């Protein structure tokens, strides 16, 4: 019975941390998707494919102009807070 009680405490302590990390990852994913969708051209990110089927790479808007969020490292803590609070 003691093991069950200890397990319950561990789950109650760990679950909010895990849920928070998942929701943070989900927010980052949504921010990236919205950023990419806002770009009107064919190559927002280096990993996208151009109309000729080749990887965009250095031809992407991300590499040329910046401002587009393509990778989780591009999303700042401020971006996440603004997203969560409706900007």
C-alpha positions in Angstrom: 0.0 0.0 0.0 2.9 2.3 0.7 4.2 1.9 -2.8 0.9 2.9 -4.3 0.9 6.1 -2.1 4.4 6.9 -3.1 3.6 6.3 -6.8 0.6 8.7 -6.5 2.8 11.4 -5.1 5.3 11.0 -7.9 2.6 11.1 -10.5 1.0 14.2 -9.0 4.4 16.0 -8.9 5.7 14.9 -12.3 2.5 15.2 -14.4 2.3 19.0 -14.4 5.9 19.3 -15.5 5.3 16.8 -18.3 2.1 18.4 -19.4 3.7 21.8 -19.4 6.6 20.6 -21.6 4.1 19.1 -24.0 2.0 22.2 -24.2 5.2 24.3 -24.7 6.2 22.0 -27.6 2.8 22.3 -29.1 2.9 26.1 -28.8 6.3 26.2 -30.5 5.0 23.9 -33.3 1.9 26.2 -33.8 4.1 29.3 -33.9 6.4 27.8 -36.5 3.4 26.6 -38.6 1.8 30.1 -38.5 5.0 31.8 -39.4 5.5 29.5 -42.4 1.9 29.9 -43.5 2.2 33.7 -43.4 4.9 33.5 -46.1 3.4 33.7 -49.6 6.3 32.3 -51.5 7.3 28.7 -52.3 10.4 28.5 -50.0 9.8 29.9 -46.5 12.2 27.4 -44.8 15.4 25.7 -45.9 13.9 22.3 -45.5 10.9 23.0 -47.8 10.9 22.0 -51.4 10.8 24.5 -54.2 8.6 24.2 -57.3 11.2 22.2 -59.1 11.3 19.7 -56.3 14.7 20.6 -54.9 15.3 21.5 -51.3 15.2 25.3 -50.8 18.3 25.6 -48.7 20.0 28.9 -49.1 17.3 30.1 -51.5 14.7 30.1 -48.6 13.3 33.3 -47.2 14.6 32.1 -43.8 18.2 32.3 -45.1 17.7 35.5 -47.1 15.5 37.8 -45.1 15.0 36.1 -41.7 12.0 36.8 -39.6 10.4 33.5 -40.5 10.4 30.9 -37.7 11.4 27.5 -39.1 13.0 25.7 -36.2 12.2 25.4 -32.5 15.4 27.4 -31.7 13.9 30.4 -33.5 10.9 30.6 -31.1 11.7 32.7 -28.0 10.2 32.6 -24.6 8.6 35.9 -25.4 7.0 34.4 -28.5 5.5 31.6 -26.4 4.1 34.0 -23.8 2.6 36.3 -26.5 1.0 33.3 -28.1 -0.4 32.0 -24.9 -1.9 35.4 -24.0 -3.4 36.0 -27.4 -0.7 38.4 -28.5 
